[in-house]
Amino acid sequence: MLDELRYFLTAVGYFTRVPVPRWVGFAPHYLNAAARYFPLVGLLVGALGALASWGALQWWPPGVALLLGMAVTLLATGAFHEDGLADCVDAFGGGYRAEDVLRIMHDSRIGAFGAIALVVALLLKWQLLLAIAMRGGTADLLLVLVAAHGASRALAASYLATLDYVRPEGKAKPVAQRLSGFGLAFALLCGALPLLLVSPAFAGAALAALALLRWLLGRYFVRRIGGCTGDCLGMAQQLAELLIYLVAAAWTWS
């Protein structure tokens, strides 16, 4: 049990900027085991965003409150996944051969493609959250917000079960180990259960959309670079989160 707590806190320290206790320590196998906690960490980030949004709604209009809630999640993660989205869009948009794509992806500078993708993604997320609040109300909005953070990370983590990590080295390599058995089942459960709490019908629609996205995006990654990188997982998380909001914004709430 103590080891599992260490693995979870290692995941918190890796995937967020939240400080973890010193007694957790570090060993390479902690990072190897951290991937299965990726969706659970997402639920915590979503809960922080939901709590911040709810608190801000007591004082400010929904547009301001939801933007503040988004800012909290960005601060909590250090824009970890948004950075992956920008790097991938720059690389896939600017590179032709696989080696060119990986070289551009590894560059810390952001290009026009990446900057545009970030602006569009953040604006779309903000407007979709506003639409969900208007159509479903505050309670449904907060549930969807938490569930989307968990389910989107479960989709990203699921690629570790089927795709090869294509970099010989990289900061994500220790985490990007093959995920199978209990680890995969736990990650998928953490992603699916919160969607069911929103409603079984909504969960069915969202999971079907996510399955299609996973298949299409996985085929694209394999075709372009032969597998995935840490940035690819960040891009997958961002697109999956947006897709859940798109489904929710179009949903007929009772």
Buried (B, 14 or more C-beta within 10 A) or exposed (E): EEEEEBBBBBBBBBBBEBEBEEEBEEEEEBBBBBBBBBBBBBBBBBBBBBBBBBBBBEEEEBEEBBBBBBEBBBBBBEBBBBBBBBBBBBBBBBBEEBEEBBEBBEEEEBBEBBEBBBEEBBEBBBBBBBBBBEBBEBEBBBBBBBBBBBBBBBBBBBBBBBBBBBBEEBEBBBBBBBBEEEBBEBBBBBBBBBBBEBBEEBBEBBBEBBEEBBEEBBEEBBEBBEBBBBBBBBBBBBBBBBBBBBBBBEBEBE
